[in-house]
Amino acid sequence: MDLSYFYKDFPATEYTGDFYRTLLLGLFFLMSLLLMSLFVKDRKQQFFFGLIAGGVFAFKIVLILLNEHYQILPRKPAGNFVLWFYWYSENYGATEILEGRIQPTFLVQFFVNYPFTYLFGIARENVLLVNGFCSSLAAVYAFFGLRSIFGSLASFLVLIFLTIYPAAINFSMFGLRDPVIYLFMTMNVVSLIRFYLTKSYLPVLGILFSILMIFSMRPELFAFLFAPYGFLILWGLISYYKNTKSVNSKLLLMVGSFVVVILPGLVVAYFAYGFVTSNIGAVGVSPVDIVTTYASNRYDRELGVGDGSHIVPPNIYHAIPWYARWGLQALGMIVLPFPWLITSVPKVFAAIDSSFIIVMIFGFWRLRKKYILSGLIKIGLKRERVFLALFLTFFTSVGVMGFIVNNAGNAFRMRMAIFPYIAISTALLLATVIEYRQRNKNKLTA
């Protein structure tokens, strides 16, 4: 993305904060995470909560300050947008910003940062610390949101997976939107689980609020954001249909489902598709056209820009049909970069991140096949469905992103938004298996 228009006359280098105020903000966030451990009653669990949440955030503080000082990893141009908002409002007034005329997709990040930069200084380092705190807060939110339903072991595994996720640590060192999106995607997943498995309607507020925030920051995610809800509704209708004995009742159910669920769903999908494609500059075109024309033009436009880290090399990209491009780019959303393309430090980080995700994918599938599908563990139909819905949504989103995301750097960032789907489903299933095996072990030793 060419940001020269937005950064015209913008003195980004002047927004370097006072080290001690920045350090004070970091300590404030660190103490906030440690104080949250007081909501965990068990002393031993308090210690581990503080060690995981606080320890990893302290590590982020060190990485942020070192990278800003020594420039180990280059800055991202879009990482200065929050600072640019401040500069623009000071020089030209805040009216256009508040009206959303200037890069509205960064407004949520601006408002999230505002109270902290107001108190501790308008500086890049402070924006980065807020980002790091948001990615840590996502894990903490999931921990407390799921603990009452699944217990301590499951919530701790969720906390660990979301906290140590490499991309969540890596993108704390840049001022991009992704850590904030990560927080609200996690909120959406946790709220869905709570709403589906409990009788409370309070999680609906979390669902609606998170959708609004995600929509404001990255509208393209609407292409799959409702996928888990669709899976759960579809399975519910199929189950109800199977349990209905009367032919008339089945016919009425089919007609009712079409009128009330399927038809409105298709209409929403149609408008959502139009909205998403308009946001990527491909209005009124089919998915095939996106891959063959729009994505190809975008691919050629980005050749020679930055490090040229495309998922598929140019000689292969232009020699294969659209469906092969799509398949390789979708695969590249998981296996990133391909082994023969690891040529720099950022790509090594991406490869580590990919390994993290691949282990979870195979772990979930193997555990489900060995313990759930075999009937060894009975977790209840609703839990089984929500676990699988999240798992399948991860692959749905990978398929959708494969249409248009052809740059490895973008893929590395974009898949951070979908990581909560695979992380939370895997953590909850793994905890279920561990508890089952522990119970069996206790029976044998009794």
Secondary structure, DSSP 8 states (H G I E B T S, - for coil): ---TTTTTT--GGG----HHHHHHHHHHHHHHHHHHGGG--SHHHHHHHIIIIIHHHHHHHHHHHHHHHH-SS---GGGGHHHHHHHHHHHH-SHHHHTT-S-GGGHHHHHHHHHHHHHH-S-HHHHHHHHHHHHHHHHHHHHHHHHHHH-HHHHHHHHHHHHH-HHHHHGGGS--SHHHHHHHHHHHHHHHHHHHHSS-STHHHHHHHHHHHHHHH-GGGGGTTTHHHHHHHHHHHHHHHHH---HHHHHHHHHHHIIIIIHHHHHHHHHHHHHHHHHTT-TT--HHHIIIIIHHHHHHHHTTSTT--BSS-HHHHTTS-HHHHHHHHHHHTTS-S-GGG--SHHHHHHHHHHHHHHHHHHHHHHHIIIIITTSS----HHHHHHHHHHHHHHHHHHHHHHHH--BHHHHHHHHHHHHHHHHHHHHHHHHHHHHHHHHHHHHHH-
